[in-house]
Amino acid sequence: MIVKYFATIRTYTGETERRIDDAPAGMRELLTSLAARYGTAFRRAVFSGDQLSGEIIILVNGRNVVHLEGLDTPLKASDEVSIFPMVAGG
Amino acid sequence: MFGWTGTILRVDLTKGKVSREATDPQLARDYLGARGLGGHIVRSEVDPKTDALGADNKIVFAPGPLTGTFAPSAGRFDVVTKGPLNGVLAASNSGGTFGPELKYAGYDALIIEGKSAKPVYLWIKDDEVEIRDAAALWGHTTPDATDLVRAETDEDAKVSCIGPAGEHLSPISNIMNEMHRAAGRTGVGAVMGSKNIKAVAVLGSGAVKVADPEGFKAAVMKARQMIQAHPVGGSGLKAYGTDVLVNILNQTGALPTRNFQDGYFPTADKTGGESLAAKQLIRPKGCFSCIISCGRVTKVDSPDYKGIGEGPEYETAWAFGADCGIDDLDAITKANFLCNEYGMDTISLGSTIACAMELFERGIITTKDTDGVQLTFGNTAAMVEMVEKAGRGEGFGAKLAQGSYRLADSYGHPEYSMTCKKQEMPAYDPRGVQGIGLNYATGNRGGCHVRGYTIAIEVLQNGAVMDPHVTDDKAGLGVTFQDLTAALDSSGACLFATFGIGGAELTEMLAALTGVDYTLDEFMRIGERIWNQERLWNLEAGFTSADDTLPRRLLTEPIKTGPSKGHISHLDDMLPEYYQLRGWDEKGVPGKAKLKELTLN
């Protein structure tokens, strides 16, 4: 599994992407393990209490997890996960 | 009047005559200003079938009631005219400082009509208005022309001018304000060129009168705080600019690539806002009264593309980037600088070069057509060279400067022009985001994203979220966004203020400013009136429901790679419902009941 980071998320992770060999079962497990690795700023960016923050956009293979199963979205080794803060422009 | 100045300035270039007239309070109430009021003036005074580049066309510069106040990001104005690119009721919105200055000089609108026999520029200093000789300005780029005008008038003058592209009557030419801010779509620069007017310089010493100063101050402070607290309006745009969108659109599979032949560009990250901030950004920059600061003051050090200027925005980074198969950010930024200097629309020119690249790779054109240049996707040097040629109107560049529809059509292949109503679409692939396709197809100035930015909901999760791959409820979303944006544009506020506030806050500020008892319902009704006004003009100009469509490619050819692989646009699933919600018949014509409801004829 590959996890890609964008915009301010990169300032929390210090890297643009990370390859994860042992894919966690689902999105909650993935984000929890990443929060343990990257620390408080990352945790606050992705979680609001034990829910997904409303100010984070997480795509699994291009699909926003809010259109999948949110934190319960199952993951597999071939998935590409993209993590964005809220961004906009035009 | 409060909010409005109460005066409209009219300049007849044929007669060399300057006159003033009172702003009609009822029209001001019903159309606000900028795009709405300017559109009403043009629809009332210009035959929709007239030659856009003829003396009978008129061009209106109009700020809105909020313009020039301390409301957040209230520095906008519109240039309204019959558009030379495609004949629509064109309104091109711009930031900077020109709009507020026109207001301080005392005007709700400047109407320029007729045609001068020789190059001129206009110098407005409050009540003093002069039509001055511009022989020495003609041929100059926009920065040089701006400096020359200031040297002849006042160093604090705010200057709106055209570059060589507008002089050459390119239908994709801009009007540039303060060198770096563009009234940048529909080819409004060519209308100035056709009238032999190079620039408008303005300096004002007045102020905007406020009906309820305490109420206005409270409404403004509330709006400013909401924007500052928003992750996008408060900090995101300042840090990364609009170019931050490259990655999220690419990761969604909706970044049009190689002239919309695909929707995913593997090396897009090299052209995104994160790369720009790391490599080129000197500082963020805001327009008048802006607390968002999405503008980018940038510097390119690489020898081939060295320069200092502003940009690129997301659309520009895409047009000269993924759409041309290019991931060299230095070259993209250089192309942006050149467009600003020559006065050209970056979206339209980038998309036109992408179209030419496809024509070249398909063998429809060869090096005999392209002045010996191998115009293939990914050829960075060729892209920058073509921008120069288009700006100067030289060789193959003269064909590029006509826009992609005229270019592709001249070789018998209009199907490779990625346009709606002959205007180039921006940087969101309708096959990966269904609602934006409906917005392009129904866009009343053609392919355009800033008049119904459904991306905010379909991709960016701004306030609400809808699945980009489904068509359900997208008609209603499109109508709401189009109406809200029409009213917002006409108020003088910046569209990006909506990354923090909504119609309710805009209504509150307008009511306190003007003393008119606006409600949110009336604000939205004004937007609907303006949208229908533009629709009526377009129908009178000869457009029909057959023009409410997308390029065939997007309706029939699935995206080849990336997250939206296999998807096409399902426009037909949305369009009938859109007409119905609009109160239009099956041919897209507003019904009598709707016109009566909106007090339109």
HADDOCK unambig.tbl for C-alpha pairs under 7 A between the chains (distance, minus, plus):
assign (segid A and resid 7 and name CA) (segid B and resid 274 and name CA) 5.96 0.50 0.50
assign (segid A and resid 61 and name CA) (segid B and resid 563 and name CA) 5.89 0.50 0.50
assign (segid A and resid 62 and name CA) (segid B and resid 251 and name CA) 5.43 0.50 0.50
assign (segid A and resid 62 and name CA) (segid B and resid 252 and name CA) 4.39 0.50 0.50
assign (segid A and resid 62 and name CA) (segid B and resid 253 and name CA) 6.53 0.50 0.50
assign (segid A and resid 62 and name CA) (segid B and resid 563 and name CA) 4.95 0.50 0.50
assign (segid A and resid 63 and name CA) (segid B and resid 252 and name CA) 6.75 0.50 0.50
assign (segid A and resid 67 and name CA) (segid B and resid 467 and name CA) 6.45 0.50 0.50
assign (segid A and resid 86 and name CA) (segid B and resid 231 and name CA) 6.49 0.50 0.50
assign (segid A and resid 86 and name CA) (segid B and resid 232 and name CA) 6.41 0.50 0.50
assign (segid A and resid 86 and name CA) (segid B and resid 460 and name CA) 6.71 0.50 0.50
assign (segid A and resid 87 and name CA) (segid B and resid 232 and name CA) 5.71 0.50 0.50
assign (segid A and resid 87 and name CA) (segid B and resid 236 and name CA) 6.33 0.50 0.50
assign (segid A and resid 87 and name CA) (segid B and resid 244 and name CA) 6.92 0.50 0.50
assign (segid A and resid 87 and name CA) (segid B and resid 245 and name CA) 6.95 0.50 0.50
assign (segid A and resid 87 and name CA) (segid B and resid 460 and name CA) 6.52 0.50 0.50
assign (segid A and resid 88 and name CA) (segid B and resid 232 and name CA) 6.32 0.50 0.50
assign (segid A and resid 88 and name CA) (segid B and resid 242 and name CA) 6.46 0.50 0.50
assign (segid A and resid 88 and name CA) (segid B and resid 245 and name CA) 6.38 0.50 0.50
assign (segid A and resid 88 and name CA) (segid B and resid 460 and name CA) 6.44 0.50 0.50
assign (segid A and resid 89 and name CA) (segid B and resid 242 and name CA) 4.14 0.50 0.50
assign (segid A and resid 89 and name CA) (segid B and resid 245 and name CA) 6.59 0.50 0.50
assign (segid A and resid 90 and name CA) (segid B and resid 242 and name CA) 5.98 0.50 0.50
assign (segid A and resid 90 and name CA) (segid B and resid 314 and name CA) 6.29 0.50 0.50
assign (segid A and resid 90 and name CA) (segid B and resid 315 and name CA) 6.68 0.50 0.50
